[in-house]
Amino acid sequence: MAHEVQHWQNLRAAIADDEPLSRKKTRLLLSREPGIQIVGEFNGLEEAVAGLKKHRPDLLVLAIEIAGKNTLEVLQKIAREELPALIFTTTYDDPRLELFKSRSLNVLAKPFDQERLHVAVAQARAECFS
């Protein structure tokens, strides 16, 4: 029974992606998820890092690459306790996709649908409330 309660815990979410259409679709799909409050939306890495400190989201949906920079490298500079649960997004043909999945990263290949996002959000909830 406790697992059901955790499943519906509210999450404060933020989106970081330099592609406006991708951000818009992610926002739309996230807004359909129960218990999700979108607290920030960022189109650059510096903006995302500042937004993490300001808004302190529980979940960050983050493009693996923003403006040609690998976001994983930027995240390594942030203290682990300050990092929210992460859902990475990348193009379906990214050659690194299987590598990321093999390292147990929560990764969605674009374009993704509501069902795939729902599974990723459920994994993030479990991470946040375990």
N, CA, C and O atoms as a GROMACS GRO file, in nm:
protein
  520
    1MET      N    1   0.082  -0.119   0.000
    1MET     CA    2   0.000   0.000   0.000
    1MET      C    3   0.086   0.126   0.000
    1MET      O    4   0.053   0.224  -0.067
    2ALA      N    5   0.195   0.125   0.074
    2ALA     CA    6   0.284   0.241   0.078
    2ALA      C    7   0.339   0.274  -0.060
    2ALA      O    8   0.361   0.391  -0.092
    3HIS      N    9   0.361   0.171  -0.142
    3HIS     CA   10   0.413   0.195  -0.276
    3HIS      C   11   0.316   0.280  -0.358
    3HIS      O   12   0.358   0.366  -0.436
    4GLU      N   13   0.185   0.257  -0.341
    4GLU     CA   14   0.085   0.336  -0.414
    4GLU      C   15   0.092   0.482  -0.374
    4GLU      O   16   0.081   0.570  -0.460
    5VAL      N   17   0.110   0.509  -0.246
    5VAL     CA   18   0.120   0.647  -0.199
    5VAL      C   19   0.242   0.713  -0.262
    5VAL      O   20   0.234   0.826  -0.309
    6GLN      N   21   0.355   0.644  -0.262
    6GLN     CA   22   0.476   0.699  -0.321
    6GLN      C   23   0.457   0.727  -0.469
    6GLN      O   24   0.507   0.827  -0.521
    7HIS      N   25   0.385   0.640  -0.537
    7HIS     CA   26   0.364   0.657  -0.681
    7HIS      C   27   0.298   0.791  -0.711
    7HIS      O   28   0.323   0.851  -0.816
    8TRP      N   29   0.213   0.839  -0.621
    8TRP     CA   30   0.140   0.963  -0.648
    8TRP      C   31   0.200   1.084  -0.577
    8TRP      O   32   0.138   1.190  -0.576
    9GLN      N   33   0.317   1.069  -0.518
    9GLN     CA   34   0.384   1.184  -0.458
    9GLN      C   35   0.402   1.292  -0.563
    9GLN      O   36   0.435   1.263  -0.678
   10ASN      N   37   0.381   1.416  -0.524
   10ASN     CA   38   0.402   1.526  -0.617
   10ASN      C   39   0.550   1.547  -0.643
   10ASN      O   40   0.633   1.534  -0.554
   11LEU      N   41   0.581   1.580  -0.767
   11LEU     CA   42   0.718   1.610  -0.807
   11LEU      C   43   0.724   1.748  -0.869
   11LEU      O   44   0.640   1.785  -0.951
   12ARG      N   45   0.824   1.823  -0.828
   12ARG     CA   46   0.854   1.951  -0.892
   12ARG      C   47   0.952   1.920  -1.004
   12ARG      O   48   1.060   1.866  -0.980
   13ALA      N   49   0.915   1.955  -1.126
   13ALA     CA   50   0.995   1.918  -1.243
   13ALA      C   51   1.045   2.040  -1.319
   13ALA      O   52   0.982   2.146  -1.319
   14ALA      N   53   1.160   2.022  -1.384
   14ALA     CA   54   1.215   2.125  -1.472
   14ALA      C   55   1.257   2.057  -1.603
   14ALA      O   56   1.282   1.937  -1.607
   15ILE      N   57   1.264   2.137  -1.708
   15ILE     CA   58   1.299   2.088  -1.841
   15ILE      C   59   1.417   2.169  -1.892
   15ILE      O   60   1.417   2.292  -1.883
   16ALA      N   61   1.519   2.101  -1.945
   16ALA     CA   62   1.633   2.170  -2.006
   16ALA      C   63   1.659   2.110  -2.143
   16ALA      O   64   1.696   1.994  -2.156
   17ASP      N   65   1.638   2.191  -2.246
   17ASP     CA   66   1.657   2.147  -2.384
   17ASP      C   67   1.672   2.272  -2.470
   17ASP      O   68   1.597   2.368  -2.452
   18ASP      N   69   1.766   2.271  -2.562
   18ASP     CA   70   1.787   2.389  -2.646
   18ASP      C   71   1.697   2.390  -2.770
   18ASP      O   72   1.702   2.484  -2.849
   19GLU      N   73   1.616   2.287  -2.787
   19GLU     CA   74   1.523   2.281  -2.901
   19GLU      C   75   1.384   2.323  -2.854
   19GLU      O   76   1.320   2.251  -2.777
   20PRO      N   77   1.335   2.440  -2.899
   20PRO     CA   78   1.205   2.490  -2.852
   20PRO      C   79   1.089   2.392  -2.872
   20PRO      O   80   1.006   2.377  -2.782
   21LEU      N   81   1.081   2.326  -2.986
   21LEU     CA   82   0.971   2.231  -3.008
   21LEU      C   83   0.980   2.111  -2.914
   21LEU      O   84   0.878   2.061  -2.867
   22SER      N   85   1.100   2.066  -2.888
   22SER     CA   86   1.120   1.954  -2.797
   22SER      C   87   1.079   1.994  -2.655
   22SER      O   88   1.014   1.917  -2.584
   23ARG      N   89   1.119   2.115  -2.612
   23ARG     CA   90   1.078   2.164  -2.480
   23ARG      C   91   0.927   2.173  -2.470
   23ARG      O   92   0.868   2.134  -2.370
   24LYS      N   93   0.864   2.225  -2.576
   24LYS     CA   94   0.718   2.240  -2.577
   24LYS      C   95   0.649   2.105  -2.564
   24LYS      O   96   0.554   2.091  -2.486
   25LYS      N   97   0.695   2.005  -2.640
   25LYS     CA   98   0.634   1.872  -2.634
   25LYS      C   99   0.656   1.809  -2.497
   25LYS      O  100   0.566   1.748  -2.440
   26THR      N  101   0.777   1.824  -2.444
   26THR     CA  102   0.806   1.768  -2.311
   26THR      C  103   0.716   1.834  -2.207
   26THR      O  104   0.662   1.765  -2.120
   27ARG      N  105   0.700   1.966  -2.213
   27ARG     CA  106   0.613   2.037  -2.120
   27ARG      C  107   0.470   1.984  -2.130
   27ARG      O  108   0.406   1.959  -2.028
   28LEU      N  109   0.421   1.968  -2.252
   28LEU     CA  110   0.285   1.918  -2.273
   28LEU      C  111   0.268   1.778  -2.212
   28LEU      O  112   0.172   1.753  -2.140
   29LEU      N  113   0.361   1.688  -2.242
   29LEU     CA  114   0.350   1.552  -2.191
   29LEU      C  115   0.366   1.548  -2.039
   29LEU      O  116   0.292   1.476  -1.971
   30LEU      N  117   0.459   1.626  -1.985
   30LEU     CA  118   0.477   1.629  -1.839
   30LEU      C  119   0.353   1.684  -1.770
   30LEU      O  120   0.315   1.637  -1.663
   31SER      N  121   0.289   1.783  -1.831
   31SER     CA  122   0.170   1.843  -1.770
   31SER      C  123   0.055   1.743  -1.760
   31SER      O  124  -0.038   1.763  -1.681
   32ARG      N  125   0.059   1.639  -1.840
   32ARG     CA  126  -0.045   1.534  -1.836
   32ARG      C  127  -0.017   1.428  -1.729
   32ARG      O  128  -0.103   1.344  -1.701
   33GLU      N  129   0.102   1.431  -1.671
   33GLU     CA  130   0.138   1.334  -1.568
   33GLU      C  131   0.080   1.378  -1.434
   33GLU      O  132   0.095   1.494  -1.396
   34PRO      N  133   0.013   1.288  -1.362
   34PRO     CA  134  -0.044   1.325  -1.232
   34PRO      C  135   0.067   1.365  -1.134
   34PRO      O  136   0.172   1.301  -1.127
   35GLY      N  137   0.041   1.470  -1.059
   35GLY     CA  138   0.132   1.509  -0.952
   35GLY      C  139   0.259   1.578  -0.997
   35GLY      O  140   0.352   1.591  -0.919
   36ILE      N  141   0.265   1.624  -1.121
   36ILE     CA  142   0.384   1.694  -1.170
   36ILE      C  143   0.356   1.844  -1.174
   36ILE      O  144   0.258   1.889  -1.232
   37GLN      N  145   0.443   1.919  -1.111
   37GLN     CA  146   0.437   2.066  -1.118
   37GLN      C  147   0.564   2.112  -1.189
   37GLN      O  148   0.674   2.088  -1.141
   38ILE      N  149   0.550   2.179  -1.302
   38ILE     CA  150   0.666   2.227  -1.377
   38ILE      C  151   0.708   2.361  -1.318
   38ILE      O  152   0.632   2.458  -1.319
   39VAL      N  153   0.832   2.365  -1.265
   39VAL     CA  154   0.880   2.485  -1.195
   39VAL      C  155   0.986   2.561  -1.273
   39VAL      O  156   1.024   2.672  -1.234
   40GLY      N  157   1.033   2.504  -1.383
   40GLY     CA  158   1.134   2.574  -1.462
   40GLY      C  159   1.152   2.513  -1.598
   40GLY      O  160   1.128   2.394  -1.620
   41GLU      N  161   1.193   2.598  -1.691
   41GLU     CA  162   1.218   2.555  -1.828
   41GLU      C  163   1.340   2.632  -1.877
   41GLU      O  164   1.342   2.755  -1.871
   42PHE      N  165   1.442   2.560  -1.926
   42PHE     CA  166   1.569   2.623  -1.958
   42PHE      C  167   1.615   2.583  -2.097
   42PHE      O  168   1.598   2.468  -2.138
   43ASN      N  169   1.675   2.678  -2.170
   43ASN     CA  170   1.722   2.645  -2.305
   43ASN      C  171   1.874   2.642  -2.315
   43ASN      O  172   1.927   2.620  -2.424
   44GLY      N  173   1.945   2.664  -2.205
   44GLY     CA  174   2.090   2.658  -2.206
   44GLY      C  175   2.142   2.593  -2.079
   44GLY      O  176   2.071   2.585  -1.979
   45LEU      N  177   2.267   2.548  -2.083
   45LEU     CA  178   2.324   2.478  -1.967
   45LEU      C  179   2.344   2.569  -1.848
   45LEU      O  180   2.310   2.533  -1.735
   46GLU      N  181   2.399   2.688  -1.871
   46GLU     CA  182   2.422   2.780  -1.760
   46GLU      C  183   2.289   2.817  -1.693
   46GLU      O  184   2.279   2.823  -1.571
   47GLU      N  185   2.189   2.841  -1.776
   47GLU     CA  186   2.056   2.873  -1.727
   47GLU      C  187   2.000   2.755  -1.646
   47GLU      O  188   1.936   2.775  -1.542
   48ALA      N  189   2.022   2.634  -1.693
   48ALA     CA  190   1.974   2.514  -1.623
   48ALA      C  191   2.041   2.498  -1.487
   48ALA      O  192   1.974   2.469  -1.388
   49VAL      N  193   2.172   2.517  -1.482
   49VAL     CA  194   2.245   2.504  -1.355
   49VAL      C  195   2.194   2.608  -1.255
   49VAL      O  196   2.170   2.576  -1.139
   50ALA      N  197   2.178   2.733  -1.300
   50ALA     CA  198   2.125   2.838  -1.213
   50ALA      C  199   1.982   2.805  -1.170
   50ALA      O  200   1.945   2.826  -1.054
   51GLY      N  201   1.903   2.753  -1.263
   51GLY     CA  202   1.765   2.716  -1.232
   51GLY      C  203   1.754   2.603  -1.132
   51GLY      O  204   1.662   2.601  -1.050
   52LEU      N  205   1.847   2.508  -1.138
   52LEU     CA  206   1.848   2.399  -1.040
   52LEU      C  207   1.868   2.455  -0.900
   52LEU      O  208   1.800   2.412  -0.806
   53LYS      N  209   1.958   2.549  -0.886
   53LYS     CA  210   1.986   2.608  -0.754
   53LYS      C  211   1.867   2.692  -0.706
   53LYS      O  212   1.834   2.691  -0.588
   54LYS      N  213   1.805   2.764  -0.799
   54LYS     CA  214   1.695   2.853  -0.761
   54LYS      C  215   1.566   2.777  -0.732
   54LYS      O  216   1.502   2.802  -0.629
   55HIS      N  217   1.527   2.685  -0.820
   55HIS     CA  218   1.397   2.619  -0.810
   55HIS      C  219   1.400   2.486  -0.736
   55HIS      O  220   1.296   2.438  -0.690
   56ARG      N  221   1.517   2.424  -0.725
   56ARG     CA  222   1.536   2.296  -0.654
   56ARG      C  223   1.431   2.192  -0.695
   56ARG      O  224   1.359   2.140  -0.609
   57PRO      N  225   1.422   2.160  -0.825
   57PRO     CA  226   1.324   2.059  -0.868
   57PRO      C  227   1.361   1.920  -0.817
   57PRO      O  228   1.477   1.891  -0.786
   58ASP      N  229   1.260   1.834  -0.809
   58ASP     CA  230   1.282   1.693  -0.774
   58ASP      C  231   1.326   1.614  -0.897
   58ASP      O  232   1.391   1.511  -0.886
   59LEU      N  233   1.288   1.665  -1.014
   59LEU     CA  234   1.309   1.594  -1.140
   59LEU      C  235   1.355   1.693  -1.246
   59LEU      O  236   1.300   1.802  -1.258
   60LEU      N  237   1.455   1.653  -1.324
   60LEU     CA  238   1.500   1.733  -1.437
   60LEU      C  239   1.497   1.646  -1.562
   60LEU      O  240   1.563   1.543  -1.568
   61VAL      N  241   1.419   1.690  -1.662
   61VAL     CA  242   1.418   1.624  -1.793
   61VAL      C  243   1.516   1.703  -1.877
   61VAL      O  244   1.495   1.822  -1.904
   62LEU      N  245   1.624   1.638  -1.917
   62LEU     CA  246   1.742   1.707  -1.968
   62LEU      C  247   1.791   1.645  -2.098
   62LEU      O  248   1.813   1.524  -2.106
   63ALA      N  249   1.809   1.728  -2.200
   63ALA     CA  250   1.871   1.680  -2.324
   63ALA      C  251   2.016   1.642  -2.295
   63ALA      O  252   2.085   1.715  -2.224
   64ILE      N  253   2.062   1.531  -2.349
   64ILE     CA  254   2.200   1.487  -2.326
   64ILE      C  255   2.299   1.586  -2.384
   64ILE      O  256   2.410   1.603  -2.333
   65GLU      N  257   2.258   1.652  -2.491
   65GLU     CA  258   2.344   1.752  -2.554
   65GLU      C  259   2.266   1.881  -2.570
   65GLU      O  260   2.156   1.882  -2.625
   66ILE      N  261   2.324   1.991  -2.522
   66ILE     CA  262   2.264   2.123  -2.536
   66ILE      C  263   2.368   2.216  -2.596
   66ILE      O  264   2.478   2.232  -2.541
   67ALA      N  265   2.334   2.275  -2.708
   67ALA     CA  266   2.425   2.367  -2.779
   67ALA      C  267   2.561   2.302  -2.804
   67ALA      O  268   2.665   2.366  -2.792
   68GLY      N  269   2.558   2.173  -2.839
   68GLY     CA  270   2.681   2.102  -2.872
   68GLY      C  271   2.764   2.059  -2.753
   68GLY      O  272   2.872   2.002  -2.770
   69LYS      N  273   2.716   2.085  -2.631
   69LYS     CA  274   2.790   2.046  -2.510
   69LYS      C  275   2.723   1.925  -2.446
   69LYS      O  276   2.601   1.914  -2.443
   70ASN      N  277   2.806   1.834  -2.395
   70ASN     CA  278   2.759   1.714  -2.327
   70ASN      C  279   2.713   1.754  -2.187
   70ASN      O  280   2.794   1.798  -2.106
   71THR      N  281   2.586   1.738  -2.159
   71THR     CA  282   2.533   1.779  -2.029
   71THR      C  283   2.584   1.692  -1.915
   71THR      O  284   2.586   1.737  -1.800
   72LEU      N  285   2.623   1.569  -1.944
   72LEU     CA  286   2.677   1.483  -1.838
   72LEU      C  287   2.802   1.545  -1.777
   72LEU      O  288   2.822   1.536  -1.656
   73GLU      N  289   2.886   1.607  -1.859
   73GLU     CA  290   3.007   1.671  -1.809
   73GLU      C  291   2.973   1.788  -1.716
   73GLU      O  292   3.039   1.808  -1.614
   74VAL      N  293   2.871   1.864  -1.752
   74VAL     CA  294   2.830   1.977  -1.669
   74VAL      C  295   2.772   1.927  -1.537
   74VAL      O  296   2.800   1.984  -1.432
   75LEU      N  297   2.693   1.821  -1.542
   75LEU     CA  298   2.631   1.768  -1.420
   75LEU      C  299   2.734   1.718  -1.321
   75LEU      O  300   2.710   1.721  -1.200
   76GLN      N  301   2.849   1.671  -1.369
   76GLN     CA  302   2.954   1.622  -1.279
   76GLN      C  303   3.008   1.733  -1.190
   76GLN      O  304   3.068   1.706  -1.086
   77LYS      N  305   2.988   1.858  -1.230
   77LYS     CA  306   3.037   1.972  -1.152
   77LYS      C  307   2.940   2.013  -1.042
   77LYS      O  308   2.972   2.097  -0.958
   78ILE      N  309   2.822   1.955  -1.042
   78ILE     CA  310   2.720   1.987  -0.943
   78ILE      C  311   2.727   1.884  -0.831
   78ILE      O  312   2.739   1.764  -0.857
   79ALA      N  313   2.719   1.931  -0.707
   79ALA     CA  314   2.724   1.840  -0.593
   79ALA      C  315   2.612   1.738  -0.602
   79ALA      O  316   2.498   1.772  -0.634
   80ARG      N  317   2.645   1.613  -0.576
   80ARG     CA  318   2.549   1.503  -0.591
   80ARG      C  319   2.419   1.527  -0.513
   80ARG      O  320   2.311   1.497  -0.562
   81GLU      N  321   2.431   1.581  -0.393
   81GLU     CA  322   2.311   1.602  -0.312
   81GLU      C  323   2.222   1.713  -0.368
   81GLU      O  324   2.106   1.725  -0.329
   82GLU      N  325   2.275   1.794  -0.458
   82GLU     CA  326   2.196   1.900  -0.520
   82GLU      C  327   2.128   1.855  -0.649
   82GLU      O  328   2.044   1.926  -0.704
   83LEU      N  329   2.164   1.737  -0.698
   83LEU     CA  330   2.108   1.689  -0.824
   83LEU      C  331   1.969   1.628  -0.803
   83LEU      O  332   1.949   1.549  -0.710
   84PRO      N  333   1.875   1.664  -0.888
   84PRO     CA  334   1.744   1.599  -0.882
   84PRO      C  335   1.751   1.464  -0.953
   84PRO      O  336   1.854   1.427  -1.010
   85ALA      N  337   1.640   1.391  -0.950
   85ALA     CA  338   1.629   1.272  -1.034
   85ALA      C  339   1.636   1.321  -1.179
   85ALA      O  340   1.587   1.429  -1.211
   86LEU      N  341   1.698   1.241  -1.265
   86LEU     CA  342   1.722   1.284  -1.403
   86LEU      C  343   1.655   1.192  -1.503
   86LEU      O  344   1.658   1.070  -1.490
   87ILE      N  345   1.594   1.252  -1.604
   87ILE     CA  346   1.549   1.180  -1.723
   87ILE      C  347   1.621   1.248  -1.839
   87ILE      O  348   1.599   1.366  -1.866
   88PHE      N  349   1.706   1.173  -1.907
   88PHE     CA  350   1.779   1.228  -2.020
   88PHE      C  351   1.700   1.205  -2.148
   88PHE      O  352   1.631   1.105  -2.163
   89THR      N  353   1.711   1.300  -2.241
   89THR     CA  354   1.651   1.282  -2.373
   89THR      C  355   1.760   1.295  -2.479
   89THR      O  356   1.855   1.372  -2.463
   90THR      N  357   1.745   1.219  -2.586
   90THR     CA  358   1.840   1.225  -2.696
   90THR      C  359   1.769   1.183  -2.824
   90THR      O  360   1.656   1.133  -2.819
   91THR      N  361   1.834   1.202  -2.935
   91THR     CA  362   1.773   1.160  -3.061
   91THR      C  363   1.773   1.009  -3.070
   91THR      O  364   1.859   0.942  -3.012
   92TYR      N  365   1.678   0.956  -3.143
   92TYR     CA  366   1.664   0.810  -3.153
   92TYR      C  367   1.787   0.746  -3.216
   92TYR      O  368   1.813   0.628  -3.194
   93ASP      N  369   1.863   0.822  -3.295
   93ASP     CA  370   1.979   0.764  -3.364
   93ASP      C  371   2.112   0.796  -3.295
   93ASP      O  372   2.218   0.777  -3.353
   94ASP      N  373   2.106   0.845  -3.171
   94ASP     CA  374   2.228   0.875  -3.097
   94ASP      C  375   2.304   0.745  -3.073
   94ASP      O  376   2.249   0.654  -3.010
   95PRO      N  377   2.428   0.734  -3.121
   95PRO     CA  378   2.502   0.609  -3.104
   95PRO      C  379   2.533   0.576  -2.958
   95PRO      O  380   2.568   0.463  -2.926
   96ARG      N  381   2.519   0.675  -2.870
   96ARG     CA  382   2.547   0.652  -2.726
   96ARG      C  383   2.426   0.600  -2.650
   96ARG      O  384   2.437   0.567  -2.532
   97LEU      N  385   2.311   0.592  -2.716
   97LEU     CA  386   2.186   0.558  -2.648
   97LEU      C  387   2.197   0.426  -2.570
   97LEU      O  388   2.162   0.422  -2.452
   98GLU      N  389   2.244   0.322  -2.633
   98GLU     CA  390   2.255   0.192  -2.565
   98GLU      C  391   2.355   0.196  -2.450
   98GLU      O  392   2.335   0.132  -2.347
   99LEU      N  393   2.463   0.272  -2.467
   99LEU     CA  394   2.561   0.287  -2.360
   99LEU      C  395   2.496   0.351  -2.238
   99LEU      O  396   2.514   0.304  -2.126
  100PHE      N  397   2.420   0.458  -2.260
  100PHE     CA  398   2.353   0.525  -2.149
  100PHE      C  399   2.255   0.431  -2.080
  100PHE      O  400   2.250   0.426  -1.957
  101LYS      N  401   2.179   0.357  -2.158
  101LYS     CA  402   2.082   0.262  -2.099
  101LYS      C  403   2.154   0.153  -2.021
  101LYS      O  404   2.106   0.111  -1.916
  102SER      N  405   2.268   0.108  -2.071
  102SER     CA  406   2.342   0.001  -2.003
  102SER      C  407   2.399   0.049  -1.869
  102SER      O  408   2.430  -0.032  -1.782
  103ARG      N  409   2.411   0.179  -1.853
  103ARG     CA  410   2.460   0.235  -1.727
  103ARG      C  411   2.344   0.274  -1.635
  103ARG      O  412   2.362   0.349  -1.539
  104SER      N  413   2.228   0.224  -1.665
  104SER     CA  414   2.106   0.246  -1.585
  104SER      C  415   2.064   0.391  -1.580
  104SER      O  416   2.000   0.434  -1.483
  105LEU      N  417   2.098   0.468  -1.682
  105LEU     CA  418   2.047   0.604  -1.688
  105LEU      C  419   1.905   0.600  -1.742
  105LEU      O  420   1.873   0.518  -1.828
  106ASN      N  421   1.823   0.686  -1.693
  106ASN     CA  422   1.685   0.698  -1.737
  106ASN      C  423   1.686   0.782  -1.864
  106ASN      O  424   1.689   0.905  -1.857
  107VAL      N  425   1.683   0.716  -1.981
  107VAL     CA  426   1.700   0.784  -2.110
  107VAL      C  427   1.578   0.760  -2.199
  107VAL      O  428   1.529   0.648  -2.213
  108LEU      N  429   1.531   0.869  -2.260
  108LEU     CA  430   1.423   0.862  -2.358
  108LEU      C  431   1.477   0.904  -2.494
  108LEU      O  432   1.544   1.007  -2.505
  109ALA      N  433   1.447   0.825  -2.596
  109ALA     CA  434   1.485   0.862  -2.732
  109ALA      C  435   1.373   0.946  -2.793
  109ALA      O  436   1.256   0.910  -2.786
  110LYS      N  437   1.413   1.060  -2.851
  110LYS     CA  438   1.316   1.147  -2.920
  110LYS      C  439   1.284   1.089  -3.056
  110LYS      O  440   1.374   1.036  -3.121
  111PRO      N  441   1.162   1.096  -3.101
  111PRO     CA  442   1.047   1.147  -3.028
  111PRO      C  443   0.992   1.040  -2.933
  111PRO      O  444   0.986   0.922  -2.969
  112PHE      N  445   0.952   1.081  -2.816
  112PHE     CA  446   0.893   0.986  -2.720
  112PHE      C  447   0.747   1.023  -2.700
  112PHE      O  448   0.704   1.134  -2.729
  113ASP      N  449   0.672   0.926  -2.648
  113ASP     CA  450   0.529   0.947  -2.629
  113ASP      C  451   0.495   0.948  -2.480
  113ASP      O  452   0.583   0.932  -2.395
  114GLN      N  453   0.367   0.966  -2.450
  114GLN     CA  454   0.320   0.974  -2.311
  114GLN      C  455   0.354   0.848  -2.233
  114GLN      O  456   0.396   0.855  -2.117
  115GLU      N  457   0.336   0.733  -2.296
  115GLU     CA  458   0.361   0.606  -2.226
  115GLU      C  459   0.508   0.594  -2.184
  115GLU      O  460   0.536   0.556  -2.071
  116ARG      N  461   0.599   0.625  -2.274
  116ARG     CA  462   0.742   0.616  -2.240
  116ARG      C  463   0.778   0.717  -2.131
  116ARG      O  464   0.854   0.686  -2.040
  117LEU      N  465   0.724   0.838  -2.143
  117LEU     CA  466   0.752   0.938  -2.040
  117LEU      C  467   0.695   0.893  -1.906
  117LEU      O  468   0.759   0.912  -1.802
  118HIS      N  469   0.576   0.835  -1.907
  118HIS     CA  470   0.513   0.788  -1.783
  118HIS      C  471   0.602   0.686  -1.711
  118HIS      O  472   0.620   0.693  -1.590
  119VAL      N  473   0.658   0.592  -1.787
  119VAL     CA  474   0.749   0.492  -1.728
  119VAL      C  475   0.872   0.561  -1.670
  119VAL      O  476   0.915   0.527  -1.560
  120ALA      N  477   0.928   0.657  -1.742
  120ALA     CA  478   1.047   0.728  -1.694
  120ALA      C  479   1.015   0.809  -1.568
  120ALA      O  480   1.097   0.814  -1.476
  121VAL      N  481   0.898   0.872  -1.564
  121VAL     CA  482   0.858   0.949  -1.446
  121VAL      C  483   0.838   0.855  -1.327
  121VAL      O  484   0.876   0.889  -1.215
  122ALA      N  485   0.780   0.738  -1.350
  122ALA     CA  486   0.762   0.640  -1.242
  122ALA      C  487   0.898   0.598  -1.185
  122ALA      O  488   0.913   0.585  -1.064
  123GLN      N  489   0.997   0.578  -1.272
  123GLN     CA  490   1.132   0.544  -1.225
  123GLN      C  491   1.190   0.660  -1.144
  123GLN      O  492   1.254   0.638  -1.041
  124ALA      N  493   1.168   0.782  -1.189
  124ALA     CA  494   1.219   0.899  -1.117
  124ALA      C  495   1.151   0.912  -0.981
  124ALA      O  496   1.217   0.944  -0.882
  125ARG      N  497   1.020   0.888  -0.976
  125ARG     CA  498   0.948   0.892  -0.847
  125ARG      C  499   1.008   0.791  -0.750
  125ARG      O  500   1.031   0.821  -0.633
  126ALA      N  501   1.034   0.671  -0.801
  126ALA     CA  502   1.092   0.567  -0.716
  126ALA      C  503   1.227   0.612  -0.662
  126ALA      O  504   1.261   0.588  -0.546
  127GLU      N  505   1.305   0.678  -0.747
  127GLU     CA  506   1.436   0.728  -0.706
  127GLU      C  507   1.422   0.838  -0.600
  127GLU      O  508   1.498   0.841  -0.504
  128CYS      N  509   1.325   0.926  -0.619
  128CYS     CA  510   1.306   1.038  -0.526
  128CYS      C  511   1.256   0.994  -0.389
  128CYS      O  512   1.294   1.049  -0.287
  129PHE      N  513   1.170   0.894  -0.388
  129PHE     CA  514   1.102   0.857  -0.265
  129PHE      C  515   1.141   0.720  -0.213
  129PHE      O  516   1.065   0.657  -0.140
  130SER      N  517   1.260   0.674  -0.250
  130SER     CA  518   1.304   0.543  -0.198
  130SER      C  519   1.387   0.560  -0.074
  130SER      O  520   1.433   0.462  -0.016
   0.00000   0.00000   0.00000
